[in-house]
Amino acid sequence: MVASNEFNPADVTKGDQFTSFNVEDFPVPHGRDEVWRFIALRNLRGLHNGEFAPATSQMITVTTPEGVTTETVAPGDARLGTAGAPADRVAAQAWCSMPEAQIVTVAADAQVTDPVEITITGAGDGVTSFGATSIQVGHHAEVTIVLKYVGSGTHADNVEFVIGDGAQVTVVVDAAWNNDAVHLSHQVVLMGRDAVLRHNTAIFGGEIVRIVPRVAFTAPGADAEMLGVYFADAGQYFENRLLVDHSVPSCRSRVFYKGALQGPTAAEAAASKDAEERVKEARTCWVGDVLIRPNAQKTDTYETNNNLILTDGARADAIPNLEIQTGEIAGAGHAATVGRFDDLHIFYLQSRGIPEAEARRLIIRGFFSEVISRIPVESLREDLEERVAEELAKISA
């Protein structure tokens, strides 16, 4: 295995990326590193090079419906890190710097009807928080987990999901940060035989948010779906960088992310004409890596990312990667798009008497609804729809 910023020989896959719990095993990243080339390292507030503000533990609350327990543990607890080690320096820094960690356990065979709500609150301006949250789901359990990030500050964490045989787990990661927050999250999922994962990500808040989910299968029959929505305004940078590692036969995966971006509003652009620093553009990056190893026969996988550019001053990067090392698969494919409104769609709605501005809003709502409608928590679906509506109100501002 090789470090993330070293040259990768032809026989080394994305799944062989170097991992370690020790931050000193990773060199300080620079802008030419493949896994860091889209993000502005100078804006990470020292998370990447150790020059961060005074650190504290993450502020976390967990609800515990029947069948669920939680406990705060020391960083050396043997149950931590069983799904995998950090794959980049920031994640390793979070691991080495956390004063404590949280373990959430779902009992085997538990049928948990109420969502497990995990809320992590930023420590505020001038403070850096680090944490790790390990979610252990017993065999044949069923549970929905809502992981929500709120507040301000600089935060880096590791989140792991260890999913037992036959368990069915729905995860909703809701990055609802204030717009001055910086958050880098490394997530690892380890799936047992016939396990089912429905992983949903929503990013609407934060100055910089980078979420790196990595899914690995340990036995045949597992099924993983990863859905995501994000909406970036001027000055925001959102990155989703995924890896789905198929190493065993007869597993299924689907990846489907949608994002929209809008640059500075007319008022912001006018106000910045005489300013020393112009309003920053909206930026997003989506990287979807799917690896099918030689022993992963009968794999069925597909990944899609669609991005809608709403105004000038916005840029989206979409990079799907599919590595196939066996010809005995059920199916594999990928697609990614970055584009503006379809003028024909707007013309059609206008021909039905709908004003242009309202036609644009309807198209954007429909664009996102394909993903939002699949989130199983009704209150969160409604909340995300309201956030989309709030973003749309800014377009004509």
ZATOR-671398 format. One record per residue (C-alpha): residue in three letters; x, y negated, z negated. Coordinates in steps of 0.2 Angstrom, whole numbers, padded with zeros to 4 digits, always signed. Each point is the difference from the previous one (the first is absolute). Layout:
AlaXYZ/...
END
This chain:
Met+0000+0000+0000/Val+0006-0018+0003/Ala-0004-0016-0008/Ser-0013-0012+0007/Asn+0013-0012+0008/Glu+0012+0012+0007/Phe+0000+0007+0018/Asn-0012+0015+0002/Pro+0007+0014+0010/Ala-0012+0008+0013/Asp-0004+0015-0011/Val-0005-0011-0015/Thr-0019-0004-0001/Lys-0010-0013-0009/Gly-0004+0013-0013/Asp+0018+0002-0004/Gln+0002-0018-0006/Phe+0011-0001-0015/Thr-0008-0001-0017/Ser+0006-0003-0018/Phe-0006-0005-0017/Asn+0016-0010-0002/Val+0000-0018+0007/Glu+0019+0000+0001/Asp-0001+0014+0013/Phe-0007-0012+0013/Pro+0010-0014+0007/Val-0008-0018+0000/Pro-0010-0001+0016/His+0002-0012+0014/Gly-0010-0006+0014/Arg+0007+0013+0012/Asp-0006+0014-0010/Glu-0014+0009+0009/Val-0011+0002-0015/Trp+0002-0019-0004/Arg+0001-0008+0017/Phe-0017-0008+0000/Ile+0000-0007-0018/Ala+0008-0016-0005/Leu+0012+0006-0014/Arg+0004-0017-0006/Asn-0019-0002-0005/Leu+0000+0016-0011/Arg+0006-0010-0016/Gly+0015+0011-0003/Leu-0010+0017+0000/His+0012+0007+0013/Asn+0017-0006-0007/Gly-0003+0000-0019/Glu-0001-0019-0001/Phe-0018+0000-0006/Ala-0008-0010-0014/Pro-0001+0006-0018/Ala-0009+0017+0000/Thr-0014+0008-0010/Ser-0010+0016+0001/Gln-0016+0000+0011/Met-0016-0005-0008/Ile-0012+0014+0004/Thr-0017+0006-0006/Val-0008+0016+0004/Thr-0018+0006-0002/Thr-0002+0018-0005/Pro-0017+0009+0005/Glu-0003+0017-0007/Gly+0013+0012+0007/Val+0014-0014+0001/Thr+0013-0004-0013/Thr+0014-0013+0001/Glu+0016-0003-0010/Thr+0014-0012-0001/Val+0017+0009+0001/Ala+0019-0003+0000/Pro+0009-0002+0017/Gly+0008+0017-0003/Asp-0016+0010-0002/Ala+0002+0016+0010/Arg-0016-0001+0009/Leu+0005-0016+0009/Gly+0007+0001+0017/Thr-0006+0017+0004/Ala-0008-0006+0017/Gly+0017-0007+0006/Ala+0013-0013-0003/Pro+0001-0018+0006/Ala+0005-0002+0018/Asp+0006-0018+0000/Arg+0010-0011-0012/Val-0015-0010-0006/Ala-0009+0015-0005/Ala+0015+0007-0009/Gln+0003-0017-0009/Ala-0018+0001-0006/Trp+0003+0018-0006/Cys+0016-0005-0010/Ser-0007-0016-0007/Met-0017+0006-0006/Pro-0001+0000-0019/Glu-0014+0012+0000/Ala-0011+0010+0012/Gln-0019+0005+0001/Ile-0006+0018+0003/Val-0018+0003+0004/Thr-0006+0018+0000/Val-0015+0007+0008/Ala-0005+0017-0008/Ala-0001+0016+0012/Asp-0017+0003+0006/Ala-0006-0017-0006/Gln-0014-0008+0010/Val+0002-0018-0004/Thr-0015-0010+0005/Asp+0006-0018-0005/Pro+0015-0008+0008/Val+0016+0000-0010/Glu+0005-0019+0001/Ile+0018-0004-0002/Thr+0003-0019+0000/Ile+0018-0007+0000/Thr+0001-0019-0004/Gly+0015-0010+0005/Ala+0011-0008-0014/Gly-0001-0017+0007/Asp+0011-0013+0008/Gly+0019+0002-0004/Val-0002+0018-0006/Thr+0004+0016+0008/Ser-0010+0016-0005/Phe+0005+0018+0004/Gly-0010+0016-0003/Ala-0004+0018+0005/Thr-0017+0008+0000/Ser-0001+0019+0002/Ile-0017+0007+0004/Gln-0001+0019-0002/Val-0016+0009+0007/Gly-0003+0017-0005/His-0006+0014+0011/His-0017-0001+0008/Ala-0004-0017-0009/Glu-0010-0013+0009/Val+0004-0019-0004/Thr+0000-0017+0007/Ile+0014-0012-0006/Val+0000-0019+0003/Leu+0017-0008-0002/Lys-0002-0019-0001/Tyr+0014-0013+0000/Val-0005-0017-0006/Gly+0008-0017-0007/Ser+0016-0008+0004/Gly+0019+0004-0002/Thr+0013+0012+0008/His-0003+0018-0002/Ala+0007+0016+0006/Asp-0006+0018-0004/Asn+0000+0018+0004/Val-0017+0009+0001/Glu-0001+0019+0002/Phe-0014+0012+0003/Val+0002+0019-0003/Ile-0015+0008+0007/Gly-0004+0018-0005/Asp-0006+0014+0011/Gly-0018-0003+0006/Ala-0001-0017-0009/Gln-0010-0014+0009/Val+0007-0017-0003/Thr-0006-0017+0006/Val+0012-0015-0003/Val-0003-0018+0003/Val+0015-0012-0001/Asp-0007-0018-0002/Ala+0014-0013+0001/Ala-0011-0015-0006/Trp+0015-0010-0005/Asn+0000-0019-0002/Asn+0008-0008+0016/Asp+0017-0003-0009/Ala+0003+0018-0005/Val+0014+0011+0007/His-0003+0019-0002/Leu+0010+0015+0007/Ser-0008+0017-0003/His+0008+0017+0003/Gln-0014+0014+0000/Val+0003+0018+0001/Val-0013+0014+0003/Leu+0003+0018-0003/Met-0014+0011+0006/Gly-0004+0018-0004/Arg-0009+0014+0009/Asp-0017-0005+0008/Ala+0001-0017-0009/Val-0009-0015+0007/Leu+0006-0018-0001/Arg-0009-0015+0006/His+0012-0015-0003/Asn-0007-0018+0003/Thr+0010-0016+0000/Ala-0006-0018+0000/Ile+0012-0015+0000/Phe-0008-0017+0000/Gly+0010-0009-0013/Gly+0018-0003-0004/Glu+0015-0010+0008/Ile+0009+0016+0004/Val-0007+0017-0002/Arg+0009+0016+0006/Ile-0008+0017-0003/Val+0010+0016+0005/Pro-0011+0016-0002/Arg+0009+0016+0003/Val-0011+0016+0002/Ala+0008+0018-0001/Phe-0009+0017+0001/Thr+0005+0015-0010/Ala-0011+0013+0006/Pro-0012+0003+0015/Gly-0018-0007+0001/Ala+0002-0017-0007/Asp-0009-0015+0008/Ala+0006-0018-0002/Glu-0008-0016+0007/Met+0008-0017-0002/Leu-0011-0015+0004/Gly+0005-0018-0002/Val-0006-0018+0003/Tyr+0010-0016-0002/Phe-0004-0019+0004/Ala+0015-0012+0000/Asp-0001-0019-0001/Ala+0014-0012+0003/Gly+0015+0003-0011/Gln-0005+0018-0004/Tyr+0010+0015+0004/Phe-0008+0018-0001/Glu+0010+0016+0004/Asn-0007+0017+0000/Arg+0014+0013+0003/Leu-0007+0018+0000/Leu+0008+0018+0001/Val-0011+0016+0002/Asp+0012+0014-0001/His-0007+0017+0007/Ser+0011+0014-0005/Val-0012+0014-0002/Pro-0013+0008+0012/Ser-0018-0004+0002/Cys-0001-0017-0008/Arg-0010-0016+0007/Ser+0003-0018-0001/Arg-0008-0016+0006/Val+0007-0018-0001/Phe-0011-0015+0004/Tyr+0004-0017-0004/Lys-0007-0017+0006/Gly+0006-0017-0003/Ala-0004-0018+0005/Leu+0011-0016-0001/Gln-0003-0018+0001/Gly+0013-0014-0001/Pro-0001-0017-0007/Thr-0017-0008+0000/Ala-0002-0017+0010/Ala+0000-0009-0016/Glu+0016+0009-0006/Ala+0009-0003+0017/Ala-0005-0018+0000/Ala+0007-0003-0018/Ser+0016+0009+0004/Lys+0005-0011+0015/Asp+0010-0012-0011/Ala+0005+0013-0013/Glu+0018+0005-0002/Glu-0006+0018+0001/Arg-0013+0005+0012/Val-0014+0012-0005/Lys+0006+0018+0002/Glu-0008+0012+0012/Ala-0010+0015-0005/Arg+0010+0016+0002/Thr-0005+0019-0002/Cys+0010+0016+0004/Trp-0007+0017+0001/Val+0012+0015+0002/Gly-0008+0017+0001/Asp+0012+0015+0000/Val-0007+0018+0002/Leu+0012+0014+0000/Ile-0004+0018+0006/Arg+0014+0012-0006/Pro+0004+0017+0009/Asn-0010+0010-0013/Ala-0016-0011+0001/Gln-0009+0010+0013/Lys-0018-0004+0003/Thr+0001-0018-0006/Asp-0014-0012+0005/Thr+0005-0018-0001/Tyr-0004-0017+0007/Glu+0004-0018-0005/Thr-0007-0017+0006/Asn+0004-0018-0004/Asn-0010-0015+0007/Asn+0004-0018-0003/Leu-0010-0015+0005/Ile+0008-0017+0002/Leu-0012-0013-0004/Thr+0010-0016+0002/Asp+0017-0007+0005/Gly+0013+0001-0013/Ala-0002+0019-0003/Arg+0010+0015+0004/Ala-0003+0018-0003/Asp+0012+0015+0003/Ala-0007+0017+0002/Ile+0012+0015+0002/Pro-0007+0018+0001/Asn+0013+0014-0001/Leu-0004+0018+0003/Glu+0014+0013-0001/Ile-0005+0018+0005/Gln+0012+0014-0003/Thr-0012+0015+0005/Gly-0011+0003+0016/Glu-0012+0010-0010/Ile-0012-0014-0006/Ala-0019-0003+0000/Gly+0002-0018+0006/Ala+0010-0015-0003/Gly-0001-0018+0006/His+0002-0018-0004/Ala-0006-0018+0006/Ala+0004-0018-0005/Thr-0007-0016+0006/Val+0003-0019-0003/Gly-0012-0012+0009/Arg-0012-0014+0000/Phe-0019-0001+0002/Asp-0007+0009+0015/Asp-0008-0015+0010/Leu-0013+0012+0007/His-0006+0004-0017/Ile-0002-0018-0005/Phe-0008-0004+0017/Tyr-0013+0014-0002/Leu-0005-0007-0018/Gln-0001-0018+0007/Ser-0011+0006+0014/Arg-0012+0006-0014/Gly+0000-0017-0007/Ile+0013+0002-0014/Pro+0012-0015-0002/Glu+0018+0004+0003/Ala+0006-0002-0018/Glu-0014+0012-0006/Ala+0004+0012+0014/Arg+0019+0001-0006/Arg-0006+0003-0018/Leu-0011+0014+0005/Ile+0014+0008+0010/Ile+0012-0001-0014/Arg-0013+0007-0012/Gly-0002+0015+0012/Phe+0018+0002+0002/Phe+0003+0003-0019/Ser-0017+0009-0004/Glu+0007+0016+0009/Val+0012+0002-0015/Ile-0009-0009-0014/Ser-0016+0010+0002/Arg+0010+0016-0004/Ile+0006-0006-0017/Pro-0011+0010-0012/Val-0001-0013-0014/Glu-0015-0010+0004/Ser+0005-0015-0011/Leu+0017-0001+0008/Arg-0007+0001+0018/Glu-0011-0015-0004/Asp+0014-0009-0008/Leu+0011+0003+0016/Glu-0014-0006+0011/Glu-0001-0016-0010/Arg+0019-0003+0001/Val-0001+0002+0019/Ala-0015-0012+0001/Glu+0011-0012-0011/Glu+0015+0002+0012/Leu-0012-0003+0015/Ala-0006-0017-0007/Lys+0018-0006+0001/Ile+0001+0002+0019/Ser-0009-0015+0005/Ala+0007-0011-0015/
END
